[in-house]
């Protein structure tokens, strides 16, 4: 019963998102038709403004892996070939004043709880804050490959790698216990009530409370 209820709720929320996006598109189309009802469809398309940025404008690579905007208005762009910051006109790279890992694959960009940014590379994690890139160490080493992550409500990160669950706190990693019967995690997310939902290929677990976290499992339908 719990399994069906959870899946049904997920579908309802997804349908709301689709319905909301559809409504926004329809409203935009209606507004356009009011101001330009006499124009041909081809003329309407020509009047739309579409700007494309590529390597010719400063992107390090045309395949974008992640995007995030910090509170100062800058747009951060991760690519398969490095990280840049965009001010609306120019791209700024960090080859001169950033760690070398930022010139390679950028796996994820996540806004923190303040003015900073979490940056996941192919083999490391950095916290950009107050114009500094701070490496986040795990057992005194900076190189480890993050498999999946989730942003907490306070802007910290939940991380899964090397069969471990960790959470950032004050630019350090704090271990969190996983349920005994959990397999390799495929995804996770923190809900508004602070519960951490983690999923492997067989079960969904809800973890809540102060450490050590209590867990409840829900078997998924196959």
N, C-alpha and C positions, 0 to 999 in steps of 0.2 A: 504493500500500500504506500509506504514511504517512497519507494522507487518511482512509482507512477506519479505520485504527487510532485516529486522533485522535477521529473522530466516535463510534466505538464506546465509547471510554473516557468521553466526555462523557455518553453515554446511560446507561452503567453507574452513573456517579456520581449522575446525576439519579434513577435508579431507587432507589438507596440512600437518597437524601433522602426520596423519597416513601414508601418502605417504613418508614423510621424514624418519619416523622410519623404514618403509619397506625398503627404499633405504639403510639406515645404516646397517640393518640386511643383506641385499643381498651383500653389499660390504664386510662385515665381512666374510660371507660365501665364497665369491670368493677368498679373501686373504688366508683363511684357506685351500681352495682346491688347491691353487698354491703350497703351501709348503708341503702339506701332501696328494697329490692326490692318492698315491699308497696304503694308509692305509684303512683298513676296517672301516665302520661307528662306530663300537663298540670301535675300537682303538682311533678314533678321540675323542669320548666322554670321554674316560679315560684320554686323554691328557689335557682336559680343567680343569682349576683350579677353584674350587668352595669351598669357605670357609663359614662355618655356625657358627654363634655365638648364644649361648643359655644361659640359666641360669647356665650351667656348666662353662661357660667362664666369667660370671659376670653380665649378664643381670638380672635385678630384676624380670622380668617376660617375657615369650616368646611371648606374644602378643604385638607387637609394634604399637603404635597409631600415632606416628609422628616422623619425622626426620628433622634436620636442621644442616647446617654447617656454623660456624662462620668464620670470616676472618683469624683467627689464625690457621685454619686447623682442629680444633676439630669438631668431629661429635657428635651432641647431639641427644639422643634417648629417646623418651617418651614412656612409657608403661602404662599398666593398674595398675601397682604397683610401680610407681616411675620414676624418671628422673636420667639418667646417662650421662656421657661424655666419649667419646671414642677417644683414641689417635692413633688407629691403632693396638694396642697390648692389652691395658688394659682398662677396664671400671672403671670409678670413680663415686661413688655415693656421695650424699650430706647430709647424715643422721647426720653428726657431725657439719657441718657448713652451713646448709641451713634450711629454714623454714620447719615445719612438713608437710605442704601441698605437698611438693615435693616427699613425700614417698607414695602418693596415685595416683589416676588417673590423667594422663597428657593428656589434650584434644588437645593442639596444641602447636607447636613451630614455631616461625616466626623470622627470622633475622631482626634486626633493620637497621637503616641507617648508623650505624658505626660498632663497633666491638662487639656489644651486642646482646641480644636475648630476645624476648618476650615469656613468658611461661604462658600458660593457664592451670589451674588446674580445678578440678571439681567445685570449688567455689571461685576462686580468679584469679588475674592476677599479674604477677611479671615481672619486667624488670631487667635482669641480665646485669650489666655493671660495669666495673672496679672491678671485682671479688666480687660484692655485689648483693644480691637479694633484689630489692626494691619493696615493695608492692604498688600497684596502688589502691588508695582509691576512693570509690564512696560515696559521702555524708557522709564522716567521718567513713565509714565502709569498711572493707577489703573483706567481703564475699558477693559475688553475682555470679550468674551463667550466663556466657556468652553463648548466643544461636548461634550467627554467627559472623564472623569477616572478615576483609579484610585488607591487607597491603596497605598503601598509597605509592605513588611514593618516598616519602622522608623517608620511613622506619617507619613511625608512624602507628597506628592501628585505623581502624574504628571498632566500637563494637556495637552490638545490644543485649540488654537484658532488661528485665522488661518493654517492649514496648517503649524503648528509644534508640535513636541513639547518641552515644558518640564518641569522637575522642581523642586520647592521645596527649598531648603536655607538654613537660618538666616534664614528669612523673606525670601528672595530667590528669583528664578527663574533656573535654569541651563538653557541650551539643550542638547538631546540630538538627535543626527542621526537622521533618518528614512531607511528604505531608499529607494533611488532610484525603484523601481517601485511605491511605495505610493500609493494614492489617498486620498481623504478618509476619515478614520478614523470608524468607527461604534461601536467599543467597544475596551476594553483592560482588562487585569488583570495583576497581578504574582503569580506562583506562589511556592510556599514555598521554591524553590531560588533565588529572586531574578530569574528570567527575567521579562521583560516581554512579554506576549502582546498584540499589537495586531491589529485586524481592520478591513479595509475591505470593500467589497461584493464583492470578488473573491478575496481572499487572506487568509490568517492568517500573521502573522509572529511569530517568536520572537526576541526581542532579549536578549542576555545578555553578561556580562563587564563590565569597567570601561570607561568612556568612552574612545574611541568604541566604542559597542556593536556587536557582531557580530550579524547577522540571518540567519535561515533562514526561507524562505517555504514555505507549504503551500497549494496551490490548493484551494479549497472546491468541493464538488459543487454543481451547479446543476440 
